[in-house]
Amino acid sequence: MEKDHLLPLPPSSIESTDDESDFAVDSDDEIIENVIQMLDNVMDITNLTDESQDEAEEQSPIGLSKSSISDPAPVVSQPKNSSVGNDKSFQNASSKRRSWTVKEKLIAIKYFKQCKNISEVCRHRHCDRKQLRQWLKNEAQLVLLMKENNGKNLKRMKGRGAKIRYQELDRQLIQWFKSKRTKTNDEQSNEPIEIKKERITFKNLVRQGEKISVSLKIQPYPSQKWFRRFMKRHRLSLQKPKRQQKISLVEAHCRATEFLTFVRKSASRVLNIGVLGSFPDRDICNMDESPLALFGDQSKASINYMNTPNEVEGCLDNKRFCTLVLTVFGEDNRVAPVLIFKGKGQVFEREKKYYDKDIKVYFSPTAYMNSSIMKSYSEYWFSKTRDGRPKMIVTDSCKSHLTEEVKNSFKRNGVVLGIIPGGITQYIQVLDVFVFSVYKTHYCDAAEEWIEVNGPRSSIKLSSSQQRILCTRLASTAWKRTLGSVNFSQSFRDLGYTWNDKSIVTIKSLPGYSFDPESIDSEEYVENASSLIEKVDEIIDMQPIKALKQGTLLSFWKK
């Protein structure tokens, strides 16, 4: 059942000797109103227009004389002696109607006080006369707003704009957020306060908003767009790190072509059914590892105040708690997830009984995959997949995947070992592109559900054995939800692992790349694949080949 992760944990007395266990929303408002093109160097204004403007100026509270308003010659250049005119924020100002920051409004007011000519200010600052009059009227409020924190980035005074639809929900939700996160200027105050820096994801915000909506009897619940606007109103943002590109795209294209060529050639020779025959969905898989934190990946985007460091309050495990090993097939995913915990494996049998039955557990001194665990994992993999049919397992070029013992084990069982060249796993590996992100999202959701029942996080105290037991339950729940969320057959098809015809393969995760299967028959690939095909023939031989000196798959490809 999906709610198994919410069951109570065993008492902490079950302890072991192994105690070693770890969009950015833009800050600016959208440009408002329709674009109004203002004309420079216009023709002489008619008498009727002059009279209407004069009457408007006489009725305005500014108290300007008619002589200061009527200026027949358009002033384009700004005064050299004006310090305000040299402000860089207006050098590239557009003549289009746009939103104005508080700082820009105050600069326009200051410039008007110097020249005492409303027409000159409007031409020079590219604003409307009505806008300037309104700014002058609200000068005191603008000055107070400027003194507030980050006031220079604000574009509206409080209370302006469209009315909030759910005002009470907005008020209670921001109070809840402030109870979890302390604002930066509050930290610097002299008053002794409790600084809180809890990690709040967007889903946390939506879930809390739905709870408040229930108490306020709001039906239906506000949409996600409402919560996005909520973040804009209160100057909150999602902060997420960017993934760096390891190699150039040109090199990534070349390596992707080499890998897909290998997959096609392997399927053609092993299955002996021609170029159009790929490995069936149930006979091709992808295996890889990924770090896993007990209560979710800390690199996931979380909500924070704008222009402030996204510091998160210390949690139980904010780094690698264990290593997750997943193997996914195009269909019939019969290999369960594997967790590698840190330690020597000297745990009580009573603790193992509480592990989730759908999760396989290993121990290593560093919580990383090593050659011995890879050997044990391959035997576990064979026990779940052995059916007498040739198979292909795709993985990366990790050293533990390429030991002689592991490679010979795959050969004895008639399994083709496909190695993805280094630097392109983020583009062409099924797990990296389609699965890991979905799995970790479900894992974080399951962890947050558990924290809501047993939290808050800062008060949670778990022993090492309880942490491992909880991790297996969360991992199992996330795996069950992932199986229902990802179309594995389509994922393998999109990346060119499987195919139905000779149509060109385009990979969305690799910009500008396309693979033409017709090029496999060209002379360019015949020479490169000749030695590779000989090795594929040997793979289906049931006898081990001790004399085979195989490093990585890159050694078979001529660059």
C-alpha positions as CSV (number, residue, x, y, z in Angstrom):
1,M,0.0,0.0,0.0
2,E,1.2,3.5,-0.7
3,K,0.6,4.7,2.9
4,D,3.0,2.1,4.3
5,H,5.6,4.8,4.8
6,L,3.3,6.5,7.3
7,L,3.2,3.5,9.6
8,P,4.9,4.0,13.0
9,L,8.6,3.2,13.3
10,P,9.9,0.5,15.6
11,P,11.3,1.7,19.0
12,S,14.8,3.1,19.0
13,S,15.9,0.1,21.1
14,I,16.4,-1.8,17.9
15,E,19.9,-0.4,17.3
16,S,22.9,-1.8,15.5
17,T,26.6,-1.4,15.8
18,D,26.6,0.5,12.5
19,D,25.8,4.1,13.5
20,E,27.2,5.6,10.3
21,S,24.3,6.4,8.2
22,D,22.7,11.7,4.7
23,F,11.7,28.7,-11.7
24,A,12.7,31.5,-11.0
25,V,9.9,33.8,-10.5
26,D,10.9,37.1,-11.8
27,S,10.9,39.9,-9.3
28,D,9.5,42.5,-11.7
29,D,5.8,42.8,-12.4
30,E,4.6,42.3,-15.9
31,I,4.4,45.3,-18.2
32,I,1.0,46.8,-17.8
33,E,-1.5,48.4,-20.1
34,N,-1.4,48.6,-23.9
35,V,1.7,50.0,-25.6
36,I,1.2,53.7,-26.5
37,Q,3.6,55.1,-28.9
38,M,4.6,58.6,-28.0
39,L,5.5,60.9,-30.8
40,D,8.6,63.1,-30.7
41,N,9.1,66.1,-33.0
42,V,5.3,66.4,-33.6
43,M,3.6,69.1,-35.6
44,D,2.5,72.3,-33.9
45,I,-0.2,71.7,-31.4
46,T,-3.6,73.1,-32.3
47,N,-5.2,75.9,-30.3
48,L,-7.8,73.6,-29.0
49,T,-5.2,71.3,-27.6
50,D,-3.3,74.2,-26.1
51,E,-6.4,75.5,-24.4
52,S,-7.4,72.1,-23.0
53,Q,-3.8,71.6,-21.6
54,D,-3.8,75.1,-20.1
55,E,-7.2,74.4,-18.4
56,A,-5.9,71.1,-17.1
57,E,-2.8,72.8,-15.7
58,E,-4.9,75.5,-14.0
59,Q,-7.0,72.9,-12.3
60,S,-4.0,70.8,-11.2
61,P,-2.8,71.3,-7.6
62,I,0.8,71.7,-8.7
63,G,0.5,75.5,-9.2
64,L,2.4,75.9,-12.4
65,S,2.2,79.0,-14.5
66,K,1.1,79.0,-18.1
67,S,4.4,80.3,-19.3
68,S,6.2,77.3,-17.8
69,I,3.8,74.9,-19.4
70,S,3.7,76.1,-23.0
71,D,7.0,75.3,-24.6
72,P,6.7,75.2,-28.4
73,A,10.2,73.8,-29.0
74,P,10.6,70.1,-28.1
75,V,13.5,69.6,-25.7
76,V,15.3,66.3,-26.6
77,S,18.7,66.7,-24.9
78,Q,18.9,66.7,-21.1
79,P,20.6,69.6,-19.2
80,K,24.3,69.0,-18.7
81,N,24.3,70.6,-15.3
82,S,21.5,68.3,-14.0
83,S,22.8,65.4,-11.9
84,V,19.5,63.7,-12.3
85,G,19.7,63.8,-16.1
86,N,22.8,61.7,-16.0
87,D,21.1,58.8,-14.3
88,K,21.8,55.6,-16.2
89,S,18.5,54.1,-15.5
90,F,16.9,56.5,-18.0
91,Q,19.6,56.5,-20.8
92,N,17.9,53.6,-22.6
93,A,14.3,54.5,-21.5
94,S,11.7,53.5,-24.1
95,S,8.9,55.8,-25.3
96,K,6.4,53.0,-24.7
97,R,4.1,53.0,-21.7
98,R,5.5,50.8,-19.0
99,S,5.7,50.2,-15.3
100,W,7.8,52.5,-13.2
101,T,9.9,51.7,-10.1
102,V,9.7,53.9,-7.0
103,K,13.2,55.1,-7.6
104,E,12.4,56.3,-11.1
105,K,9.3,58.1,-9.9
106,L,11.3,60.0,-7.3
107,I,14.0,60.9,-9.9
108,A,11.3,62.4,-12.1
109,I,9.9,64.4,-9.2
110,K,13.4,65.7,-8.4
111,Y,13.9,66.7,-12.0
112,F,10.6,68.6,-12.1
113,K,11.6,70.5,-8.9
114,Q,14.7,71.7,-10.7
115,C,13.3,72.7,-14.1
116,K,9.7,73.6,-13.0
117,N,8.4,72.6,-16.4
118,I,6.1,69.6,-16.6
119,S,6.3,69.4,-20.4
120,E,10.1,69.1,-20.3
121,V,10.0,66.4,-17.7
122,C,7.5,64.4,-19.6
123,R,9.5,64.6,-22.8
124,H,12.8,63.9,-21.1
125,R,11.5,61.0,-18.9
126,H,9.1,59.6,-21.5
127,C,6.1,59.6,-19.1
128,D,2.6,61.0,-19.3
129,R,1.5,64.3,-17.8
130,K,-1.1,62.6,-15.8
131,Q,1.4,60.1,-14.4
132,L,3.7,62.9,-13.3
133,R,0.9,64.8,-11.5
134,Q,-0.1,61.6,-9.7
135,W,3.6,61.0,-8.6
136,L,3.8,64.6,-7.3
137,K,0.6,64.1,-5.4
138,N,1.9,60.9,-3.8
139,E,5.4,62.1,-3.2
140,A,5.3,61.6,0.6
141,Q,4.1,58.1,0.2
142,L,6.8,57.3,-2.4
143,V,9.5,58.6,-0.1
144,L,8.3,56.4,2.8
145,L,8.0,53.4,0.5
146,M,11.6,54.0,-0.7
147,K,12.9,53.8,2.8
148,E,11.5,50.3,3.2
149,N,13.6,47.2,2.5
150,N,14.1,46.7,-1.2
151,G,11.9,49.7,-1.9
152,K,13.9,50.7,-4.9
153,N,12.6,47.6,-6.8
154,L,8.9,48.1,-6.0
155,K,6.7,49.5,-8.7
156,R,3.4,49.9,-6.9
157,M,2.3,51.3,-3.6
158,K,0.5,48.9,-1.2
159,G,-3.1,48.5,-2.0
160,R,-2.8,49.2,-5.7
161,G,-3.5,46.8,-8.6
162,A,-6.2,44.1,-8.8
163,K,-8.0,43.1,-5.6
164,I,-7.0,39.8,-4.1
165,R,-9.7,37.2,-4.6
166,Y,-9.0,35.2,-1.4
167,Q,-7.7,37.9,1.0
168,E,-8.1,35.8,4.2
169,L,-6.3,32.9,2.6
170,D,-3.5,35.2,1.5
171,R,-3.1,36.6,5.0
172,Q,-3.0,33.3,6.7
173,L,-0.7,31.7,4.2
174,I,1.9,34.5,4.4
175,Q,1.7,34.2,8.2
176,W,2.4,30.5,8.0
177,F,5.4,31.2,5.7
178,K,6.8,33.8,8.1
179,S,6.5,31.2,10.9
180,K,8.8,28.9,8.9
181,R,11.2,31.5,7.4
182,T,12.7,34.5,9.1
183,K,13.3,37.6,6.9
184,T,16.8,38.9,6.5
185,N,16.2,42.3,8.0
186,D,14.5,40.7,11.0
187,E,17.7,38.7,11.6
188,Q,19.8,41.9,11.8
189,S,17.5,43.6,14.3
190,N,18.7,44.0,17.9
191,E,15.7,42.3,19.3
192,P,16.3,38.7,20.3
193,I,14.2,36.5,17.9
194,E,14.2,32.9,17.0
195,I,15.7,32.6,13.5
196,K,13.9,30.0,11.4
197,K,15.1,28.7,8.0
198,E,13.0,25.7,7.2
199,R,13.0,24.4,3.7
200,I,9.7,25.1,2.0
201,T,9.0,23.7,-1.5
202,F,6.3,25.0,-3.8
203,K,4.3,21.8,-3.1
204,N,4.5,22.5,0.6
205,L,3.0,26.0,-0.1
206,V,0.2,24.5,-2.2
207,R,-0.5,21.8,0.3
208,Q,-0.7,24.3,3.2
209,G,-2.9,26.6,1.1
210,E,-5.4,23.7,0.5
211,K,-5.5,23.0,4.3
212,I,-6.3,26.7,5.0
213,S,-8.9,26.6,2.1
214,V,-10.7,23.7,3.9
215,S,-10.9,25.7,7.1
216,L,-12.2,28.7,5.3
217,K,-14.6,26.6,3.2
218,I,-13.2,27.8,-0.1
219,Q,-14.3,25.6,-3.0
220,P,-12.8,24.9,-5.4
221,Y,-9.2,25.2,-4.2
222,P,-7.2,28.0,-5.7
223,S,-5.2,27.0,-8.8
224,Q,-1.4,26.9,-9.0
225,K,-1.5,30.2,-10.8
226,W,-2.9,31.8,-7.7
227,F,0.0,30.5,-5.7
228,R,2.4,31.8,-8.3
229,R,0.9,35.3,-8.0
230,F,1.0,34.9,-4.2
231,M,4.7,34.5,-4.4
232,K,5.0,37.6,-6.6
233,R,2.9,39.7,-4.2
234,H,5.1,38.9,-1.3
235,R,8.4,38.9,-3.2
236,L,9.2,35.2,-2.9
237,S,11.0,33.1,-5.4
238,L,12.0,29.6,-6.2
239,Q,15.8,29.1,-6.2
240,K,17.3,26.1,-8.0
241,P,20.9,25.4,-9.1
242,K,21.8,24.9,-12.7
243,R,23.4,21.8,-14.1
244,Q,26.7,22.5,-15.8
245,Q,27.5,21.1,-19.2
246,K,30.6,18.8,-19.0
247,I,31.5,18.6,-22.7
248,S,30.6,20.7,-25.8
249,L,27.5,19.9,-27.7
250,V,29.5,19.0,-30.8
251,E,31.3,16.3,-28.9
252,A,28.1,15.2,-27.2
253,H,26.5,14.7,-30.7
254,C,29.4,12.6,-31.8
255,R,29.3,10.4,-28.7
256,A,25.5,10.0,-28.9
257,T,25.8,8.8,-32.5
258,E,28.5,6.3,-31.6
259,F,26.3,4.9,-28.8
260,L,23.1,4.6,-30.8
261,T,25.1,3.0,-33.6
262,F,26.4,0.4,-31.1
263,V,22.8,-0.3,-29.9
264,R,21.5,-0.9,-33.5
265,K,24.5,-3.1,-34.5
266,S,24.2,-5.1,-31.3
267,A,20.5,-5.7,-31.8
268,S,21.0,-6.7,-35.4
269,R,23.7,-9.2,-34.7
270,V,22.5,-10.7,-31.4
271,L,18.8,-11.1,-32.5
272,N,19.7,-11.9,-36.1
273,I,16.5,-10.4,-37.4
274,G,17.8,-7.5,-39.4
275,V,18.3,-3.8,-38.9
276,L,14.7,-3.1,-38.1
277,G,14.7,-5.5,-35.1
278,S,15.4,-3.9,-31.8
279,F,15.5,-5.6,-28.4
280,P,11.9,-6.0,-27.1
281,D,10.9,-3.6,-24.3
282,R,11.1,-6.4,-21.8
283,D,14.6,-7.4,-22.8
284,I,16.4,-4.0,-22.7
285,C,17.0,-2.0,-19.5
286,N,19.0,0.9,-18.0
287,M,20.8,0.7,-14.7
288,D,22.4,3.6,-12.8
289,E,22.9,5.0,-9.3
290,S,22.0,8.3,-7.7
291,P,22.5,9.8,-4.3
292,L,19.5,10.0,-2.0
293,A,19.0,12.1,1.1
294,L,16.8,10.8,3.9
295,F,14.3,13.7,3.7
296,G,14.7,14.6,0.1
297,D,17.3,16.2,-2.2
298,Q,18.4,19.6,-0.8
299,S,19.2,20.8,-4.3
300,K,15.5,20.9,-5.1
301,A,14.1,24.3,-5.6
302,S,12.7,25.9,-2.4
303,I,10.9,29.2,-1.7
304,N,12.9,32.0,-0.2
305,Y,12.8,35.8,0.0
306,M,14.2,37.6,-3.1
307,N,17.8,38.8,-3.0
308,T,18.7,36.7,0.1
309,P,20.8,33.6,0.5
310,N,18.7,30.4,0.4
311,E,20.0,29.0,3.7
312,V,18.1,26.0,5.0
313,E,17.8,25.0,8.6
314,G,20.0,22.0,9.5
315,C,18.0,18.8,9.0
316,L,18.8,15.2,9.9
317,D,20.5,14.4,6.6
318,N,21.1,17.1,4.0
319,K,23.7,15.2,2.0
320,R,24.0,11.7,0.7
321,F,22.3,9.4,3.2
322,C,22.5,6.4,0.8
323,T,22.9,5.5,-2.8
324,L,19.8,4.5,-4.8
325,V,20.2,1.9,-7.6
326,L,17.5,1.7,-10.2
327,T,17.0,-0.7,-13.1
328,V,14.2,0.1,-15.5
329,F,12.9,-1.9,-18.5
330,G,10.7,-0.8,-21.4
331,E,8.0,-3.0,-19.7
332,D,7.7,-5.5,-16.9
333,N,9.9,-3.7,-14.4
334,R,10.7,-6.7,-12.2
335,V,13.9,-5.5,-10.6
336,A,13.2,-3.6,-7.4
337,P,15.2,-0.6,-6.2
338,V,18.4,-1.1,-4.2
339,L,19.7,1.1,-1.4
340,I,23.3,1.1,-0.4
341,F,23.7,2.4,3.2
342,K,26.9,3.4,4.9
343,G,28.4,0.9,7.2
344,K,29.8,-2.6,7.5
345,G,26.4,-4.4,7.5
346,Q,26.6,-5.4,11.2
347,V,23.0,-4.8,11.9
348,F,20.6,-6.8,14.0
349,E,18.2,-9.2,12.3
350,R,15.3,-7.5,14.1
351,E,16.1,-4.3,12.1
352,K,16.1,-6.1,8.8
353,K,12.7,-7.5,9.5
354,Y,11.4,-3.9,9.5
355,Y,12.9,-3.1,6.1
356,D,10.4,-2.8,3.3
357,K,10.1,-6.2,1.5
358,D,10.2,-4.6,-1.9
359,I,13.6,-3.0,-1.3
360,K,17.0,-4.7,-1.6
361,V,19.6,-3.4,0.9
362,Y,23.4,-3.4,0.8
363,F,26.1,-1.9,3.0
364,S,29.4,-0.3,2.0
365,P,31.9,1.8,4.0
366,T,31.3,4.8,1.8
367,A,27.6,4.3,0.8
368,Y,28.8,4.2,-2.8
369,M,28.7,1.4,-5.4
370,N,31.8,-0.7,-5.5
371,S,32.9,-3.9,-7.4
372,S,31.8,-6.3,-4.7
373,I,28.3,-4.8,-4.5
374,M,28.1,-4.7,-8.3
375,K,28.9,-8.4,-8.4
376,S,26.2,-9.1,-5.8
377,Y,23.8,-6.8,-7.6
378,S,24.4,-8.6,-11.0
379,E,23.6,-11.9,-9.4
380,Y,20.4,-10.4,-7.9
381,W,19.6,-8.9,-11.4
382,F,20.0,-12.4,-13.0
383,S,17.7,-14.0,-10.5
384,K,15.0,-11.6,-11.5
385,T,15.5,-11.5,-15.3
386,R,16.8,-15.0,-16.3
387,D,14.4,-16.4,-18.8
388,G,16.7,-17.7,-21.6
389,R,16.3,-14.7,-23.8
390,P,19.2,-12.4,-24.9
391,K,19.1,-9.0,-23.1
392,M,20.9,-5.7,-23.1
393,I,21.7,-3.7,-20.1
394,V,22.7,-0.1,-20.6
395,T,24.8,1.7,-18.0
396,D,27.4,4.4,-17.6
397,S,31.2,4.1,-17.6
398,C,31.6,3.8,-13.8
399,K,34.6,1.7,-12.9
400,S,32.6,-0.7,-10.8
401,H,30.4,-1.5,-13.8
402,L,33.4,-2.5,-15.9
403,T,35.4,-4.9,-13.8
404,E,36.4,-8.2,-15.6
405,E,34.4,-10.2,-13.2
406,V,31.2,-8.3,-13.8
407,K,31.7,-8.3,-17.6
408,N,32.4,-12.0,-17.7
409,S,29.3,-12.6,-15.6
410,F,27.1,-10.8,-18.2
411,K,28.7,-12.7,-21.0
412,R,28.1,-16.0,-19.5
413,N,24.4,-15.1,-19.2
414,G,24.1,-13.8,-22.8
415,V,23.7,-10.2,-21.8
416,V,25.0,-7.4,-24.0
417,L,26.6,-4.7,-21.9
418,G,26.1,-1.2,-23.4
419,I,28.2,1.6,-22.0
420,I,27.1,5.2,-22.4
421,P,30.2,7.4,-23.1
422,G,31.1,9.8,-20.4
423,G,29.7,13.3,-20.5
424,I,26.4,12.5,-22.2
425,T,24.5,10.5,-19.6
426,Q,22.4,13.6,-18.8
427,Y,21.3,13.7,-22.4
428,I,20.8,10.1,-23.4
429,Q,20.3,8.0,-20.4
430,V,16.7,7.0,-19.7
431,L,17.1,7.2,-15.9
432,D,18.6,10.7,-16.0
433,V,16.2,12.1,-18.5
434,F,12.9,10.6,-17.5
435,V,13.0,8.6,-14.3
436,F,15.3,10.0,-11.5
437,S,13.6,13.4,-11.3
438,V,10.1,11.8,-11.2
439,Y,11.2,9.3,-8.6
440,K,12.8,11.9,-6.3
441,T,9.7,14.1,-6.6
442,H,7.6,11.2,-5.3
443,Y,10.2,10.4,-2.7
444,C,10.2,14.0,-1.4
445,D,6.4,14.0,-1.4
446,A,6.4,10.8,0.7
447,A,9.0,12.3,3.1
448,E,7.0,15.5,3.4
449,E,3.8,13.5,4.2
450,W,5.7,11.6,6.9
451,I,7.1,14.9,8.3
452,E,3.6,16.4,8.4
453,V,2.5,13.5,10.6
454,N,5.6,13.3,12.8
455,G,7.1,16.8,12.4
456,P,8.2,19.5,12.5
457,R,11.6,18.4,11.1
458,S,13.6,20.2,13.7
459,S,12.1,18.1,16.5
460,I,12.5,14.8,14.8
461,K,15.1,12.5,16.5
462,L,15.7,9.1,14.9
463,S,18.3,6.5,15.6
464,S,20.4,5.1,12.8
465,S,18.3,2.0,12.5
466,Q,15.1,4.0,12.4
467,Q,16.5,6.2,9.7
468,R,17.4,3.2,7.5
469,I,14.0,1.6,8.1
470,L,12.2,4.8,7.2
471,C,14.3,5.3,4.1
472,T,13.3,1.8,2.7
473,R,9.7,2.6,3.2
474,L,9.9,6.0,1.5
475,A,11.9,4.4,-1.3
476,S,9.3,1.7,-1.8
477,T,6.4,4.2,-1.9
478,A,8.3,6.4,-4.4
479,W,9.0,3.5,-6.7
480,K,5.3,2.4,-6.7
481,R,4.2,5.9,-7.6
482,T,6.9,6.2,-10.3
483,L,5.8,3.0,-12.0
484,G,2.4,4.7,-12.5
485,S,3.8,8.1,-13.6
486,V,6.4,7.2,-16.3
487,N,5.7,5.7,-19.7
488,F,8.9,3.5,-19.8
489,S,8.2,2.1,-23.3
490,Q,7.9,5.6,-24.8
491,S,11.0,6.8,-22.9
492,F,13.1,4.1,-24.4
493,R,11.7,4.9,-27.9
494,D,12.3,8.6,-27.5
495,L,16.0,8.1,-26.8
496,G,16.5,5.6,-29.6
497,Y,17.0,2.5,-27.4
498,T,14.2,0.8,-29.3
499,W,12.6,1.5,-32.7
500,N,10.0,0.3,-35.2
501,D,11.4,1.6,-38.4
502,K,14.3,3.6,-39.9
503,S,12.9,7.0,-39.1
504,I,15.3,9.7,-37.9
505,V,15.6,9.8,-34.1
506,T,15.6,13.3,-32.5
507,I,16.4,13.6,-28.9
508,K,14.8,16.6,-27.2
509,S,17.2,16.5,-24.2
510,L,20.1,17.0,-26.6
511,P,19.6,20.3,-28.4
512,G,20.0,20.2,-32.2
513,Y,20.7,16.4,-32.4
514,S,19.3,13.9,-34.8
515,F,20.3,10.3,-35.6
516,D,19.8,8.8,-39.1
517,P,19.7,5.0,-39.0
518,E,20.5,4.9,-42.7
519,S,24.0,6.1,-41.9
520,I,24.8,2.9,-40.2
521,D,25.2,1.1,-43.5
522,S,27.6,3.7,-44.8
523,E,31.3,3.1,-45.0
524,E,31.8,5.6,-42.2
525,Y,30.5,3.1,-39.6
526,V,31.4,-0.2,-41.1
527,E,35.1,0.1,-40.1
528,N,34.3,1.5,-36.7
529,A,31.8,-1.3,-36.0
530,S,33.8,-4.2,-37.4
531,S,35.7,-5.0,-34.2
532,L,32.7,-4.2,-32.1
533,I,30.5,-6.8,-33.9
534,E,33.1,-9.5,-33.3
535,K,32.8,-8.7,-29.6
536,V,29.1,-8.9,-29.8
537,D,29.4,-12.4,-31.3
538,E,31.5,-13.4,-28.4
539,I,29.0,-12.0,-25.9
540,I,26.3,-14.5,-27.0
541,D,28.8,-17.4,-26.5
542,M,27.9,-19.1,-23.3
543,Q,31.6,-19.9,-22.5
544,P,33.6,-17.2,-20.7
545,I,36.5,-15.7,-22.6
546,K,39.4,-15.0,-20.2
547,A,41.7,-13.7,-22.9
548,L,39.4,-10.8,-23.7
549,K,40.9,-7.5,-22.8
550,Q,38.0,-5.1,-22.7
551,G,38.5,-1.7,-21.1
552,T,35.5,0.5,-21.9
553,L,33.3,0.7,-24.9
554,L,35.2,3.8,-26.0
555,S,38.2,1.5,-26.8
556,F,36.2,-0.1,-29.6
557,W,35.3,3.2,-31.3
558,K,37.8,5.0,-33.5
559,K,37.5,8.6,-33.1
